[in-house]
C-alpha cells in the first residue's frame, strides 16, 4: 500500500511524496519527514496520505481503500480477485492497532436549538462545489481504483496457497460485492435515521462519505473527521464507521463518545451512532447512575399527578427511567392547564444503548376531564406546543392513528436526549 500511494502521488502531481537531492537524502526524508501528497482530489488524497504512514500497521488495507473509492464514485472495471484468507487474517489483526499511529495531514498545497451545536474547531465538510470538483478530478481516482484492483490481483497471485490458475486470479467477486452492498445499506440506514431522528441544531461528526451524503440531503450540521482532525469535540454525535474506527480505534469510546444511541449493519459494515458527552467518557461513567436516578425521580411525578392519565404500557415505561427528560417536563406543564392522557412512549433507537431514551410520547387527542370538544382540545395541544421556546420545543409533532384505531398526537424530541 505504501508503494501504491507513492505511485498515486507521482501520477497525480508529477512529484514524489518524499524528496531529496541524493539517494541518502531521499531515504532520510522517507524515514523522518511527513509526505507531501499535493492537491489530490478527495477521498484519494486522504487515503494516499494514510497509506504513507511510517507504521505499516496504521495503513489501510487494499480492500478498505478500494471500498472507499468505490463508495466515492469510482467503478470497478473488472472482476475483483478473491480475498486470500492469510491476507484477510493479517488485516483483521492489524485493525485494532491502526488508530494510534495515524498522523495529522498537513493543509493541502503547503506542506438556539434543543441541544445547541457549538462551533467546531475543525474544518466543516465542503457543501458547495464539492461534487463539481469531484467530477473534474474523477479520472485520477478512477485510475487509482484500477491500479489498486490490479495490485490486488498480484497479491492474490503471489500469496502462498493462492494458486496461479486463471480461475483463481479471476474468481468470483461476489464476496466483495456483498461487502460493499452491506456497507452501502448500513450507511443509508444510518443517514435515514439521522435525517428523521436527529435534532437539526445538533452537530454530527462523520467521515467524508457520510458527511457528504448528509450535506446532499440538507442536514445543516456535519463535521468531517479526516486525518487533519484530532477529536470530535464540538459535536454531539459521531457516526462511527469503519473509517472512523480505523482512525480513532478504542480512543473514540474511551475518551470522547462513551455510549451508542443507534446501530446499523454488522461486522466491518457496522455503523454506530455514538453520543459525545460533555466532559468526556470519564465524567459520563461518574454521573451515569445519578442521571438514571434523576430521570426516575422526575418521571415518578407523572404517576403522582391526578391530572395525568397513564396507560398500563406507559406506566411501565415511566418506571424504567428511559424517558427523555424533556417529555415529563412538557407533559406536567400541559397538565397544569388541561388534563392529559398518556397512551404510550416510543422512539428508542435500533441497537441503542443506555443513552437511547424514549424521545416520543403519544397523547390522546380527547380527554373527558378537559370538558372540551375533540377539535378544541387538539387545537389547544398544538397551540401550546407551538408556543414553546426553542429550548423546550419538540422537533416533530403530528397526528397519528394507533393500531388500536385510537387517534393520538405524537410529540417527538430530536436526538441526542439530555440524560438528566
Beta strands, then each sheet from edge to edge (+ up, - down):
strand 1: 204-206
strand 2: 222-224
strand 3: 237-240
strand 4: 259-264
strand 5: 271-275
strand 6: 308-310
strand 7: 340-346
strand 8: 360-364
strand 9: 396-401
strand 10: 407-412
sheet 1: 2+ 1+ 3+ 5- 4+
sheet 2: 6+ 7+ 8- 10+ 9-
end
